[in-house]
Amino acid sequence: MRQDIQRLKRKEEAEAAFINSALRKARTRTLVQAGGLLDKAGLLDEFSIVLGADLQKDIDCKDQVYALFGALLELRSLLKETEEYSHSYLALKGKVEFSNTSKISYRNKG
């Protein structure tokens, strides 16, 4: 009986570890994709953030990181304060621009 309980405990712990691992992977994937959107929007260039830089350790890019973060905080504040930038308006604007930049990227590769 004691062995059965220990076996069940180990099984539950393994399942919990698997779920935590899957959640971490999903979160990481979303964060990487969000970073790709920042790049696609030209914000990394706008704030002189070089691809490959370690944003946590590289002292030379701290000001750029703070500026980008400040800009994102301003955007969040703007979205909360005004109805002018509804999600549907921003989605339409993003869809159009996403389509335009995808065409440009495709043409440049060909």
MDTraj code that builds the backbone (N, CA, C; nanometers):
import mdtraj as md
import numpy as np

residues = "MET ARG GLN ASP ILE GLN ARG LEU LYS ARG LYS GLU GLU ALA GLU ALA ALA PHE ILE ASN SER ALA LEU ARG LYS ALA ARG THR ARG THR LEU VAL GLN ALA GLY GLY LEU LEU ASP LYS ALA GLY LEU LEU ASP GLU PHE SER ILE VAL LEU GLY ALA ASP LEU GLN LYS ASP ILE ASP CYS LYS ASP GLN VAL TYR ALA LEU PHE GLY ALA LEU LEU GLU LEU ARG SER LEU LEU LYS GLU THR GLU GLU TYR SER HIS SER TYR LEU ALA LEU LYS GLY LYS VAL GLU PHE SER ASN THR SER LYS ILE SER TYR ARG ASN LYS GLY".split()
xyz = np.array([
    [0.0823, -0.1184, 0.0000],
    [0.0000, 0.0000, 0.0000],
    [0.0872, 0.1255, 0.0000],
    [0.1901, 0.1236, 0.0817],
    [0.2815, 0.2379, 0.0886],
    [0.3497, 0.2580, -0.0467],
    [0.3877, 0.1495, -0.1126],
    [0.4512, 0.1587, -0.2439],
    [0.3543, 0.2163, -0.3469],
    [0.2281, 0.1791, -0.3383],
    [0.1273, 0.2314, -0.4298],
    [0.1124, 0.3832, -0.4127],
    [0.1122, 0.4277, -0.2902],
    [0.1008, 0.5710, -0.2627],
    [0.2222, 0.6452, -0.3169],
    [0.3408, 0.5905, -0.2939],
    [0.4627, 0.6540, -0.3445],
    [0.4637, 0.6564, -0.4977],
    [0.4185, 0.5494, -0.5589],
    [0.4117, 0.5427, -0.7048],
    [0.3152, 0.6487, -0.7589],
    [0.2000, 0.6644, -0.6944],
    [0.1033, 0.7664, -0.7355],
    [0.1606, 0.9072, -0.7187],
    [0.2334, 0.9288, -0.6087],
    [0.2967, 1.0586, -0.5849],
    [0.3965, 1.0905, -0.6948],
    [0.4803, 0.9929, -0.7292],
    [0.5804, 1.0139, -0.8343],
    [0.5129, 1.0425, -0.9681],
    [0.4038, 0.9710, -0.9944],
    [0.3302, 0.9916, -1.1195],
    [0.2719, 1.1324, -1.1235],
    [0.2127, 1.1779, -1.0140],
    [0.1563, 1.3129, -1.0071],
    [0.2653, 1.4186, -1.0229],
    [0.3807, 1.3964, -0.9600],
    [0.4917, 1.4905, -0.9718],
    [0.5431, 1.4969, -1.1153],
    [0.5511, 1.3823, -1.1810],
    [0.5963, 1.3784, -1.3203],
    [0.4974, 1.4515, -1.4105],
    [0.3679, 1.4313, -1.3866],
    [0.2660, 1.5000, -1.4663],
    [0.2717, 1.6509, -1.4441],
    [0.2909, 1.6924, -1.3186],
    [0.3006, 1.8352, -1.2881],
    [0.4243, 1.8962, -1.3545],
    [0.5352, 1.8246, -1.3528],
    [0.6574, 1.8730, -1.4173],
    [0.6365, 1.8859, -1.5675],
    [0.5666, 1.7890, -1.6273],
    [0.5387, 1.7943, -1.7712],
    [0.4525, 1.9150, -1.8049],
    [0.3494, 1.9395, -1.7244],
    [0.2604, 2.0536, -1.7481],
    [0.3375, 2.1841, -1.7331],
    [0.4192, 2.1962, -1.6281],
    [0.4988, 2.3172, -1.6085],
    [0.5939, 2.3389, -1.7245],
    [0.6547, 2.2327, -1.7734],
    [0.7462, 2.2414, -1.8859],
    [0.6725, 2.2883, -2.0110],
    [0.5554, 2.2337, -2.0349],
    [0.4764, 2.2718, -2.1520],
    [0.4339, 2.4177, -2.1427],
    [0.3948, 2.4622, -2.0231],
    [0.3557, 2.6017, -2.0048],
    [0.4740, 2.6957, -2.0260],
    [0.5916, 2.6576, -1.9768],
    [0.7120, 2.7397, -1.9959],
    [0.7463, 2.7499, -2.1436],
    [0.7368, 2.6378, -2.2153],
    [0.7661, 2.6389, -2.3590],
    [0.6666, 2.7267, -2.4340],
    [0.5395, 2.7178, -2.3989],
    [0.4372, 2.7988, -2.4652],
    [0.4597, 2.9469, -2.4373],
    [0.4944, 2.9798, -2.3130],
    [0.5218, 3.1198, -2.2767],
    [0.6426, 3.1718, -2.3529],
    [0.7471, 3.0919, -2.3595],
    [0.8684, 3.1317, -2.4313],
    [0.8390, 3.1537, -2.5792],
    [0.7609, 3.0643, -2.6387],
    [0.7254, 3.0785, -2.7805],
    [0.6520, 3.2103, -2.8032],
    [0.5565, 3.2438, -2.7159],
    [0.4813, 3.3679, -2.7295],
    [0.5729, 3.4891, -2.7156],
    [0.6650, 3.4847, -2.6195],
    [0.7574, 3.5971, -2.6009],
    [0.8500, 3.6147, -2.7205],
    [0.8966, 3.5054, -2.7775],
    [0.9817, 3.5128, -2.8968],
    [0.9027, 3.5718, -3.0130],
    [0.7787, 3.5287, -3.0286],
    [0.6955, 3.5820, -3.1359],
    [0.6676, 3.7303, -3.1164],
    [0.6459, 3.7739, -2.9926],
    [0.6244, 3.9161, -2.9644],
    [0.7505, 3.9958, -2.9997],
    [0.8669, 3.9395, -2.9699],
    [0.9919, 4.0046, -3.0088],
    [1.0042, 4.0162, -3.1597],
    [0.9578, 3.9154, -3.2316],
    [0.9572, 3.9201, -3.3772],
    [0.8678, 4.0321, -3.4285],
    [0.7556, 4.0544, -3.3599],
    [0.6663, 4.1642, -3.3988],
    [0.7325, 4.3000, -3.3742],
    [0.8063, 4.3127, -3.2640],
    [0.8796, 4.4371, -3.2387],
    [0.9793, 4.4633, -3.3505],
    [1.0461, 4.3590, -3.3952],
    [1.1421, 4.3718, -3.5047],
    [1.0704, 4.4059, -3.6349],
    [0.9616, 4.3352, -3.6639],
    [0.8878, 4.3574, -3.7884],
    [0.8314, 4.4993, -3.7933],
    [0.7931, 4.5537, -3.6796],
    [0.7400, 4.6899, -3.6727],
    [0.8505, 4.7947, -3.6857],
    [0.9748, 4.7505, -3.6838],
    [1.0862, 4.8433, -3.6976],
    [1.1276, 4.9096, -3.5675],
    [1.0731, 4.8625, -3.4563],
    [1.1039, 4.9265, -3.3289],
    [1.2458, 4.8970, -3.2807],
    [1.2985, 4.7807, -3.3150],
    [1.4365, 4.7523, -3.2742],
    [1.5321, 4.8472, -3.3456],
    [1.5080, 4.8697, -3.4752],
    [1.5900, 4.9663, -3.5491],
    [1.5699, 5.1069, -3.4952],
    [1.4442, 5.1413, -3.4689],
    [1.4110, 5.2757, -3.4208],
    [1.4838, 5.3085, -3.2906],
    [1.5039, 5.2076, -3.2074],
    [1.5704, 5.2285, -3.0782],
    [1.7146, 5.1793, -3.0796],
    [1.7678, 5.1538, -3.1982],
    [1.9082, 5.1126, -3.2177],
    [1.9449, 4.9883, -3.1367],
    [1.8543, 4.8926, -3.1345],
    [1.8809, 4.7666, -3.0662],
    [1.9256, 4.6665, -3.1718],
    [2.0461, 4.6172, -3.1558],
    [2.1072, 4.5274, -3.2534],
    [2.0654, 4.3840, -3.2238],
    [2.0232, 4.3126, -3.3281],
    [1.9899, 4.1716, -3.3100],
    [2.1133, 4.0963, -3.2620],
    [2.0967, 4.0153, -3.1633],
    [2.2072, 3.9390, -3.1074],
    [2.2618, 4.0000, -2.9788],
    [2.2233, 4.1240, -2.9500],
    [2.2696, 4.1877, -2.8259],
    [2.2012, 4.1217, -2.7066],
    [2.2731, 4.1085, -2.5979],
    [2.2153, 4.0559, -2.4749],
    [2.1544, 4.1733, -2.3993],
    [2.0242, 4.1875, -2.4065],
    [1.9567, 4.3039, -2.3504],
    [1.9637, 4.3110, -2.1987],
    [1.9973, 4.2023, -2.1337],
    [2.0088, 4.2037, -1.9883],
    [2.1508, 4.2335, -1.9422],
    [2.2493, 4.1898, -2.0181],
    [2.3878, 4.2009, -1.9723],
    [2.4680, 4.3109, -2.0399],
    [2.4293, 4.3506, -2.1616],
    [2.5069, 4.4477, -2.2383],
    [2.4789, 4.5886, -2.1880],
    [2.5750, 4.6468, -2.1180],
    [2.5595, 4.7800, -2.0602],
    [2.5422, 4.8851, -2.1690],
    [2.6028, 4.8641, -2.2855],
    [2.5971, 4.9623, -2.3929],
    [2.4561, 4.9817, -2.4489],
    [2.3666, 4.8878, -2.4282],
    [2.2321, 4.9038, -2.4853],
    [2.1251, 4.9289, -2.3790],
    [2.1662, 4.9587, -2.2565],
    [2.0677, 4.9814, -2.1494],
    [1.9759, 5.0994, -2.1803],
    [2.0306, 5.2109, -2.2305],
    [1.9468, 5.3271, -2.2596],
    [1.8440, 5.2960, -2.3674],
    [1.8841, 5.2200, -2.4698],
    [1.7905, 5.1836, -2.5756],
    [1.6790, 5.0949, -2.5210],
    [1.7166, 5.0027, -2.4330],
    [1.6180, 4.9124, -2.3722],
    [1.5201, 4.9924, -2.2876],
    [1.5712, 5.0857, -2.2070],
    [1.4837, 5.1688, -2.1249],
    [1.3917, 5.2535, -2.2119],
    [1.4436, 5.3063, -2.3218],
    [1.3626, 5.3891, -2.4112],
    [1.2516, 5.3060, -2.4761],
    [1.2840, 5.1864, -2.5222],
    [1.1824, 5.0993, -2.5824],
    [1.0766, 5.0628, -2.4794],
    [1.1197, 5.0284, -2.3601],
    [1.0254, 4.9932, -2.2539],
    [0.9359, 5.1122, -2.2210],
    [0.9945, 5.2310, -2.2139],
    [0.9165, 5.3519, -2.1893],
    [0.8137, 5.3755, -2.2986],
    [0.8527, 5.3515, -2.4232],
    [0.7602, 5.3683, -2.5350],
    [0.6442, 5.2695, -2.5235],
    [0.6732, 5.1475, -2.4844],
    [0.5676, 5.0473, -2.4682],
    [0.4741, 5.0842, -2.3531],
    [0.5296, 5.1407, -2.2456],
    [0.4456, 5.1869, -2.1348],
    [0.3567, 5.3026, -2.1792],
    [0.4114, 5.3931, -2.2612],
    [0.3319, 5.5033, -2.3154],
    [0.2180, 5.4503, -2.4024],
    [0.2471, 5.3505, -2.4832],
    [0.1446, 5.2897, -2.5677],
    [0.0335, 5.2308, -2.4821],
    [0.0722, 5.1582, -2.3783],
    [-0.0281, 5.0991, -2.2884],
    [-0.1147, 5.2074, -2.2264],
    [-0.0508, 5.3149, -2.1810],
    [-0.1231, 5.4267, -2.1210],
    [-0.2175, 5.4908, -2.2218],
    [-0.1699, 5.5112, -2.3434],
    [-0.2515, 5.5701, -2.4491],
    [-0.3736, 5.4840, -2.4787],
    [-0.3535, 5.3543, -2.4840],
    [-0.4650, 5.2634, -2.5118],
    [-0.5706, 5.2665, -2.4013],
    [-0.5261, 5.2843, -2.2776],
    [-0.6200, 5.2886, -2.1654],
    [-0.6945, 5.4215, -2.1591],
    [-0.6297, 5.5299, -2.2037],
    [-0.6852, 5.6636, -2.1856],
    [-0.7782, 5.7086, -2.2972],
    [-0.7709, 5.6475, -2.4132],
    [-0.8479, 5.6972, -2.5262],
    [-0.9197, 5.5854, -2.5999],
    [-1.0326, 5.6206, -2.6573],
    [-1.1086, 5.5262, -2.7393],
    [-1.0647, 5.5352, -2.8856],
    [-0.9805, 5.6347, -2.9178],
    [-0.9394, 5.6595, -3.0558],
    [-0.8674, 5.5383, -3.1156],
    [-0.7928, 5.4664, -3.0337],
    [-0.7156, 5.3522, -3.0819],
    [-0.7800, 5.2228, -3.0327],
    [-0.8938, 5.1889, -3.0917],
    [-0.9614, 5.0655, -3.0534],
    [-0.8815, 4.9467, -3.1054],
    [-0.9051, 4.8329, -3.0473],
    [-0.8344, 4.7124, -3.0915],
    [-0.8683, 4.6787, -3.2360],
    [-0.9940, 4.7034, -3.2763],
    [-1.0310, 4.6721, -3.4145],
    [-0.9586, 4.7648, -3.5123],
    [-0.9445, 4.8938, -3.4771],
    [-0.8702, 4.9870, -3.5620],
    [-0.7235, 4.9449, -3.5719],
    [-0.6640, 4.9134, -3.4585],
    [-0.5236, 4.8731, -3.4575],
    [-0.5030, 4.7404, -3.5296],
    [-0.5999, 4.6491, -3.5162],
    [-0.5893, 4.5207, -3.5857],
    [-0.5923, 4.5412, -3.7368],
    [-0.6803, 4.6283, -3.7832],
    [-0.6884, 4.6559, -3.9265],
    [-0.5593, 4.7202, -3.9763],
    [-0.5101, 4.8179, -3.9020],
    [-0.3849, 4.8844, -3.9385],
    [-0.2694, 4.7836, -3.9405],
    [-0.2637, 4.6970, -3.8417],
    [-0.1597, 4.5948, -3.8356],
    [-0.1709, 4.4955, -3.9492],
    [-0.2929, 4.4561, -3.9812],
    [-0.3141, 4.3597, -4.0893],
    [-0.2654, 4.4159, -4.2224],
    [-0.2979, 4.5409, -4.2490],
    [-0.2556, 4.6046, -4.3741],
    [-0.1038, 4.6153, -4.3796],
    [-0.0446, 4.6648, -4.2723],
    [0.1010, 4.6822, -4.2711],
    [0.1735, 4.5484, -4.2726],
    [0.1202, 4.4504, -4.2018],
    [0.1799, 4.3166, -4.2004],
    [0.1826, 4.2605, -4.3416],
    [0.0733, 4.2780, -4.4117],
    [0.0644, 4.2315, -4.5502],
    [0.1657, 4.3048, -4.6384],
    [0.1766, 4.4365, -4.6204],
    [0.2715, 4.5156, -4.7001],
    [0.4156, 4.4760, -4.6723],
    [0.4527, 4.4573, -4.5457],
    [0.5911, 4.4212, -4.5142],
    [0.6215, 4.2787, -4.5560],
    [0.5198, 4.1906, -4.5543],
    [0.5429, 4.0539, -4.6012],
    [0.5716, 4.0521, -4.7487],
    [0.5018, 4.1354, -4.8262],
    [0.5246, 4.1435, -4.9710],
    [0.6628, 4.1988, -4.9985],
    [0.7036, 4.2997, -4.9243],
    [0.8365, 4.3585, -4.9432],
    [0.9439, 4.2561, -4.9106],
    [0.9286, 4.1844, -4.7997],
    [1.0264, 4.0838, -4.7614],
    [1.0345, 3.9744, -4.8661],
    [0.9196, 3.9337, -4.9189],
    [0.9168, 3.8272, -5.0203],
    [0.9871, 3.8739, -5.1475],
    [0.9625, 3.9982, -5.1883],
    [1.0258, 4.0508, -5.3095],
    [1.1756, 4.0613, -5.2930],
    [1.2204, 4.1015, -5.1758],
    [1.3647, 4.1164, -5.1526],
    [1.4367, 3.9827, -5.1512],
    [1.3671, 3.8751, -5.1149],
    [1.4308, 3.7429, -5.1110],
    [1.4440, 3.6832, -5.2522],
    [1.3508, 3.7201, -5.3402],
    [1.3443, 3.6608, -5.4732],
    [1.4454, 3.7141, -5.5624],
])
top = md.Topology()
chain = top.add_chain()
for i, resn in enumerate(residues, 1):
    res = top.add_residue(resn, chain, resSeq=i)
    for name in ("N", "CA", "C"):
        top.add_atom(name, md.element.get_by_symbol(name[0]), res)
traj = md.Trajectory(xyz[None], top)
